[in-house]
Amino acid sequence: MTRPAQFLLLFLVVAAAAYWPGLAGPLVFDDHQNLTPLKEWLAGNSSAWRVVLDNTSGLLGRQVSMASLVLNVQLLGPEIWGLKLGNLFIHLINGVLVYLLLTRIARAQAPVQNSQDVVRRWMPCVVAGIWLLHPLQVSTTLYVIQRMAMLSALFTLSTLILYISAREALREQRIARAHAFFLLAIITALLAAFSKENGVLAPALCALVEFWVFSPAGGRRRHPASWAFILFSLVLPALGGLLLTLSQASFIVAEYANRPFTMEERLLTQGRVLWDYVGALVLPYGPRLGLYHDDYLVSTGWLSPPATLIAWLGWLAVLGVAWRLRERLPALGLGVGFYLGAQALESSVFPLLMYFEHRAYLPSVGALWAIAGMVAFGAQQLSERMDHPQRVFPLAIAALLATLSVATYARAHVWQSQQTLLVQGLEHHPHSRWLRTDVAQELMERSPPDMEGARSQMDVLASSPQDSTRRIAGVWQLMIDCSAGKTAHPESKALAFEGVPTDIEADLLLAFEALGNGVLQRPCTDLGPNELGIAMAGVADRARIPQTHFNLRRMRFKAAQLVLQGGDVERALLLARMADSGSREDAPIGAFLADILISHGRSAEAKPVLVRLRRQIPKDDPAGQAILKGLEDRSAAAMSR
């Protein structure tokens, strides 16, 4: 084992130790929603195949990630600790893959022209160590459902390694070996895409390596096959994406109708976001890292804020410098290209929320490689003027890695509990509505509950300039007051239900559903099921988003349940029919609709709904099949009378 590989092994051990305290931490954000199918399987209400194949996250389903969660549970049990341990194991594997990839890149093309062999040997190990131990990666590794981003990174890194191995085999005229590596690269690229959609970028990143690393020697032309691969894997997909965006393809632009920003505003903002990820890599101030970045300031113009224009000019300057120094400092161009290329989906035209640290997980490899190339270049120039550079630089690197390890260990401690995450979040993200609602939830769940403290969190959000934030404050105020046995305040009702909603995002929908569930269990003073159902239906009717949107269908479904409990059968039927799209995901709505019809002597009307449900509900969904059989038996009994 070479000395760099031995040090990499040390980094892996240190990384495991640094992350260990965080394995005891809680689920966060959409962990709960995405792990629900897993819980249904564990409860015997579904099959493992349904968990893997019925996932609706993303365009491709992310079946590989869901399969890994099923396997994780089978090997380590269903506890959160085991799922986080699985994530840590993947992170360590990814660290090894980063080292292998960068070693192959360094071998194929020295980061600095005429650099000493020691730099080429050690730079991949140092960059892999920094990447492994960097505190920015904590919010990906300890965030269970970001297993999807981590597995996509794993298979993308594997694809790049296999591609470079294939190209090296071609250089050596080992054609059969090259074909085998190319075939394996295709397989791993598919696995990357079916882990998370970012994996579709694997061929483009291979084309970037082809262009930058396997450029022909001076005086020689690039092989036509090389140009063809770059064209079909990098250039044409980029042009295709641009054309689809300009043509307003629905799968790109449709969800903007339910966002508080436009496509133009998102693109403007991402210039700053990309620099902020780099800033977090260079100066990782732990307390500012974390989950609660929904308060990120949206750019509404080139000078609003002025940093928008500066950010985009900065990226143009970096690209220009990288191209100018492509021969003297090729690591800069490759690293910047990798960083921006790996962000091409999540930091471009798709209507995703603005900022999440896990989006920098794989791209940070490129950013660190570019930074390391510049540092190595500068250190080489500086070493000529130093007496003992061979002592100073290793000590500086060791100090950096030790500092990162301590910072990651501290971040892992913060992730040990929901309370520590919330306390640190409040200090640095006081305007985050995700944070305020999480704090309110935690205060309500205490023993005894702190309802006044929870309401004070919502009072802060009630003064927000954003309509949807004020609305979510009103819904939470009603939840808090109803839970405390108090009267529903008219001011809270006005905040929650009046006006014209410009968007109904997921957190607002979940708040409405939670309020509805609470009132179904125990009606609130001055807010009974019927009143709440009518009010929620009114919000859905006035919303300025397509009336067929999934979030509005879910709101109407909950409203139908509420008005039914309030005794208004016809309104419940109307709302249920409006909510039911006939898709598999709406099977519970169809079952609810059929139940109402059968219960009120209208079994003939229920019959086509039952026929449709027979097609919708999978055979290996025991809970769904049991509900359907019960409905069919009741319908048959009613019609035989």
N, C-alpha and C positions, 0 to 999 in steps of 0.2 A: 504494500500500500504506500503510495507517494505521500509526502509530507502534507500537501494541500488536502488530500483526501482524509488524512488523519485529523487535521484541524476541522474539516467539515463534520466529521463524526463528533468532535467536541461541541461544535455549534448545535448539532442536533440534540445532544444531551442537555445543553444549557437551555435551549428553546423549550424542550419538554418540561424542564424544571420551572422555567419562568411562567409557562402557561398553566401549570398544574393547579394553582389555587382557584383559577377561574372556572374549572370544570364543575365546581359545585354551584355555579350560578343559575339564574332562572331562564326560562324562555322569554323572548322579547318580541314585540311587534307582531309580524305576520307568521312567526313560528307557530302560534296557536292555530291559526287558520290552516296553514299548509300541513300541519301534523295531524289534523282531524281525521283524514282517511286512515292514518296509521292507528289511531285510537279505535276507530270503528272496526278495523281488522282484528286488533287485539281483543276487542269485546265480542268477537265472533259474528259481527253484523256485516262483514264483507270478506272478500278473499284477498290474498296477497296480490293476485293478478289485477284486481280492481284498483288496488293502491297504486300499482305501477302504471297501468294503462289508462286510467280515468282521470289522471291529473290534468287540470286545465290551466296550469301556469304556463304562460308564454305561448308562442305560436306552435311549437313543436312538441309540447307535452312534458319534456324533461324526464323521460322514463328512466334513464340511467341513474339519475339522482334519486328518484323514488325507490328504485330497486336497491340502491345502496343503503337507504334508510331501513328498508325491510330486512336486508342482510345484517345491518348493524344491530337491530333489535333481536334478531335470532341469535347472534353471537354474544351480545353484551347485555341483553335484557332491555326493557322499555324505559328505564330511568333516564332522566335528562343527562345525568353524568355520563352515561354510556354513549349517548349521541354526541356530546361535546368531545368525548375522548376520540370517537371516530373522526370528527373534524380535525382534531389535533394530529392524529395519525396521517391524515391526508395532507395537512400542512407540512409535516416533516418530509413526506414523500416528495411534495412539490419543491421543497428546498433542495433535495438531492437532484431533482430534474433540472432546476435552475442552474445548479453547478455543472451538470453534464452538458446542458445546452451551451452555456457560456464557454466552457472548456473547448467544445467543438468549434464554436465561432472564433475563439482566440487562436485555435490551431489553424483554422482556415485563413484567418486574416488577423494579423497582429493589431491590437487596439491602437498602438502608436507606431508610426513608421520607424523602423530601425530600433525598436525598443529591445531591451535586454530580455533574454529568455525568462528570467525570474519574474518579470512583470506579467508576461503571458501566462505563466504557470499559476501565479498567485492571485491575479486580479479576479478570475471567476470565483475562486474560493471566498475571497473577501466580500464580493458583491452578494454571493449566495448567503453568506453569514449575515450581512446587513439586512438582506431581505427577510431571512428567517426570523431574526431577532427584533425587527422593527416594530414599535408599538402601534403603528398604523394598521398592522395586520390583525390586531386583537379583535376589532369589531367585525371582522369576517370569520375568523377561526372560532370564536366563542358565540357566534350567532348561528344557531343550529341550521336554519334553513339556507344559510349561505353556503352550505354543502354544495349547492347547485353551482355557485360561482367557482368554488374550489375544485370541483370535479371537472368543470369545463376548462379551468386552467391546467389541471393535471393532464388531460388528454390533448390540449393544445400544445403544451410543452413537449409531450411525447411525440406529437406529429412533427414538430420542428426538429427534434433530435433525429427522428427516423428519416426525415427529408434530407438533412445534412449528411447523414450516414449514406443515404442513397446517392447523393451527389458525389461524395468522396469515392464511393465504389465505382461510379462512372468515370471519374478521373483516372482510376487505376485499371479501367477496362474490365472490371468484374461485373459483367452485364447481368447475369442471373441474380447475383447478390443485390445489385441495385434494384432490380424489378421486385424482389422480395421486400426490400425496405419501402419502396414506393407503395406496394400493396398494403403493407402494415400501416403506412402513414394515412392512406385513405380510410382504413378502418378506424383508426384513432380519431381522425377528423370527424367522422360520423358520430362516434361516441361523445366527442366534445360538444357537438351541436345538440345531441339529445340529452346532454347534461344541463345545458343552458344555451340559449340562442347565441350568445357570444362566440360559441364554438364554430359558427359558420365563418368566422374570421380567420380560422386556422390556415386555409389555403392562401389567403391574402398575406398573412404574415410569412408564410413560406416563400411567396413571391418576392416579398421585401428582402428576405435573406438571400434569395437568388440574385436579386439586383445588386445588393450591397456587398455581400460576402463573396459571391462567385463571379464577380466581375472579371473579365479577361485581362490578362497581363498586357502591359503597355504595347501598343502597336498591333494588337490582335482584335478581331471583331467577336462580338458575342454570338454564340451559336443561335441559329434561328429557333431551335426548340426552346432555348432559354427565353427568348423574346416572346414566343407564343405562350409560355407558361405565365410570364409576367402580365401579358395582355389579358388572358382569359381568367386569371385568378385575382388580379389586382385592379387593372385599368377598367375593364368592362364592367365588373361589379360596381365599381365606384360611379361610373357613368350611368349604369342602370339605376342605382339608388337615387342619383340626381334627377333622372328623368321621371321616376316614380314620384319623387317629391314634388317636382314642378307640375306633374299631372294631377296632384292632389289625390293620390291613391288612398282609398278608404282605410286600409289596414295601417297606414302611417298617420293620417290626419284625423281620423274619426274621433279618437279619444280626446283631442284638444277641445271638443265641445264641452267636456267635463273637467277642464283644467282652468285654474285662475291665471293662466298665461297663454300667450300665443306661440306658434312655432318660431316666429321671428324673435320673440323675447327669449325663448329657450336657447336658441342658437347664440344670441348675443351674450347671454349669461354664462354659457358653457366655456367661453374663452377665459373668463375669470375662474370658473370652477377648476379647469384643468391646471391653472397656475396654483390654485389653493392646494390641490393634491400634491403638487411638487413641493410647495412650501411646507406641507405637513411631513414630507419625506426629509427635507433638509433641516427643518427646525421642529421636531415633533414634541410640541408642548402638550403633555399628557392630558391635563384637564380640559383642553379645548377639543380633544378627540372624542369620538363617541357616536351616538345614534341620532341625537336630536338636532338635525340640521334643516328642519322644515322652515326655519326662520331665515333661510338664506335669501339675501336681497336680490330680487329679480331685476335684470337690466331691461329698462323700457326704451332705451335709445342708446346711441353710441356714446353720449355724454351723460347718461343717467343710469348709474353713476359714471363719472369720468374714467374710473378704472376699467370700464368696458373697452373703450378705445385703446387705452394703454395695453391691456391684455392682448388684444388681437394684433396690435402692432408688434408686441413682444414676440408673439408666435411667428409672425412673418420674419422678424429679424433672426430668430433662432433657426428657422428653416434656411434662411439665406446664408447664415454663418456655417451651418452644418454642410451645406452644399459646397461652399467655398473651401472648407477644410476637409473635404471628403477624402483626399489622399493623405494629408498629414495627420488627420484625426478622424478616421472612419468610425470609431466607436460612438462619436457624437451623432452622426447622421443615422446610423443604425438604431441607436438607443432612442432618439427622438422619434424616428419613424415607427419603431415598435410601440412606443408609448402612445402616440396619437392613433396609430392603426388599431391597436387593441381597444381604444375607446370609441371606435367608429360607430358602434351601435348605440351605446348608452349615453354618449355625449354629443349626439347629433340631432337628427330631426324627430326621433320617436318621442312621443309625449310622456316621457317618464318624469318623475319628480326630480328636482334639480341636483341634489347632492347626497351621495351615499359613499362612505369610505370603502365599502367592499368593491366599488367599481374600479378602484385603483389597485386591486389585489394583483392581477396579472400585469397590467400596464406598468406598474411600478418597477418591474424587472427592467424594462427598457429605459425608464427614467434614471434608475440607479446605474445602469451600464453607461449611459451618456455622461453622467456626473463623474463616475469612476474614471472614464476615459480622459476627461478634462483634468481631473486631479492627477492622474498618472502622468499626463503630458506636462503639467506644471511642476510636478515633483521632480521629473527628470531634468527639467531646466534648472530647478532650484538646487538639486543635488550637486551640480557642478560647482556651486559656490559654497558648499557646506563641507565641514571636516569629517563628520561621521553620519552621513545620511542613512547608512544601513542600520543604525541604532535608533535614530529619531523616528523614522517613518513606521517601522513595526510597532514601536511604543504608542505612537499616535493612533494607529489602527486598532491596537489592543484596547486602548482607552475608549475609543469610539464604540467598539463592540460591547465592552463592559457597561458603558453608559446606556446603550440601547437595551441590553439585557435587564438592567435594573428598572428602566422605564417600562418595559413590557411586563415585568413582574409586578410593578405597581399598578399598571392598567388591569392586569388579571385579577388583582385584589379588588379593584373597583367593581369588576364584573362578578364578584362573588355573590352579590345580593342586589335585589331590586332597589333597596333603599340607598345604597352607595351610588348606584348609577343615577338615581334621581337627584340626590343632594348635589353631586358634582355637576349635573346637567343644569340645575337651577342657577348655579353660580355663573355659568357662561352662556346659557341659552334661555334667558328669562322670557323671551317672546315666542318660544316654541309651543304651539298648541298641543302637539303630541306629548310634550313633556308635562304640560299643565294637566292634561287629562289623565296621564299615567300617575301623576302625584295625587290627584283627586281620588283615583281608584284605590291607590295604596292607603290613603287616609281613611277611606270608607271601609276598607277591609280590616282595619286594626281592631283590636279588642281592648277597650271599647272603641267604636268608630269615632273618628274626629270629623263630624259633619260640618262644623263651622270652618275648620281648616280646609276641607274639600271645597266648600262654597267660595271661600276667599280666592282659591285658584281660578274658579270660573269668573269671579268678579273682574279679575285681571283681563281675561279673554273677552269679556263683555264690552270692554272699551277699545277693542281692536278696530282699526279702520277697515278691515276686510269683512265683507258681509258673511261669508261662510264661517269665519271664526266666531263672529258674534252669535250666529245661529247655533253653532255647536255649544257655545257657552250657555245659551238658553235651554237647550235640551239637557245638558248636564245639571243645570240648576234645578230643573224639574225633577230629574232623577234623584238628586241629593235630598231635596225637600220631601219628595214622596217616600224615600227610604227612611227619613227621619220622622215620618208621620205628620208632616206639616202641610199646610194648605199650599196648593200650587199658586205661585205669585203671578198676577196678570202681566207684570213686566217680563217675567221669564217666558210666559206663553207668547207674548208679542215677539220677543227675540227669536224664539224657536220656530214659530209658524207663520208670521206675517212677512210681507214683502215677496219679491220675485227672486228665487235662488238662481244664481248664475252657474252654480255647479253643485253636485252632490257627490263629494269624494268619499272614499271608503271609510274614513274615520267618522264622518258625519252620518253616513248610513248606519254604521255599527252603533253609534250613539242613539239614533232613532229606534233601532231594533232593541237595544238594551232597555230603553225607556218603555217600549211596548211590552216587552217580556215582564218588566216589573209591574206594570199596570194590570196585565193579565193575571198575575198572581195576587196582587192586592191593589185594588183601585185607589187612586189618590184622591184626597179631598179636593173637590172642584176640578178633577180631571179623571173622568171615568173612561172605560174602554171605548164607548161609542164616540165620545167627544174627541178622544185622542186619535181614533181611527179616521174620523172625518178630517181632522186637522192634518194628519200625515198625508192623506190622499190629496188634500188641497195643495200641500207643498209640492207633491209630485206633479200635479196638474199644471202648476204655475212655473215649474222649473224650465229654464232655457236650455235644456239639453234634449236630444231625441227621446220621445216618449217611449220608445222601445228599449231604451238603455237598461242594462242589467240592474243597475242600482235603483232605478225607478220601479222596475218590476218587483224587486225585493221589498221596497217600501210599500207598494200596494198589497203585496202578499201579507205583510205584517198588519197593514190597515184592515184587510179583510178579516183576519183572525180577531182583531179588536172589535170591529162592528158586529161580528157574529156573536161574540160574547155579550155585546150590548143588546142583542136581540134583533138586529136589522139584517134579516136573512137575504133580502133582495140586494141590498147594497153590498153585502159580503160576496154574493155570487158575481155581481158586476165587477167588483175589484179583483176577484180571483181570476175571472176571464180576461181582464185587462193584463194581469200579471203573467198569465200562462202563455209562454211562447211555443209550447209543444216540444221543446228540446229536452234532452235527457236530464240536463241540470235543473229543469223545472218540473221534474216528476213529482216532488213533494207538493207543488202547487196543484198539479192535476189530481193527486190523491185527495187533497183538501177539498177541491171542487167536487169530486165524485162523492165524498163523504157527506157534504152538505146536501147534495141532490138526493142521495139515498135516504138520508135521515129525514127528509121532508117530503117523502112519497113521490119522488120524481126519478125513479130508477130508469125509466126509458131514456131520459135525458143523460143519465150517467153512463149508459151503455157504450156510446162511442168514446167517451173519456177512458173507460176501462180497457177498451180495445187498444187505444193508443198507449196506455200505461203498460200493457202487456208487451208492447214493442220497446218501450223506453227503459223498463227496469231490467237490468242484466240477470241472467239465470243464476249467476253466482253471487247475487246480492240477497242473502237470506232474510235480512230485515225488510228490504223492499218487497221481496216476494211474499213474505208473511202478511204485510199490510195489504198488498194487492189481493191475495187470496181472501182475506177477511172482507174486503170491499165486495169482491165478486160473490162470496157466499151470502152476504147481506142483501145484495142486489137481487140474486136469484130467489132468495126467500121472500123478498118483498113482492116480486113480480109473480110468484106462484100463489099469492093469497087471492 
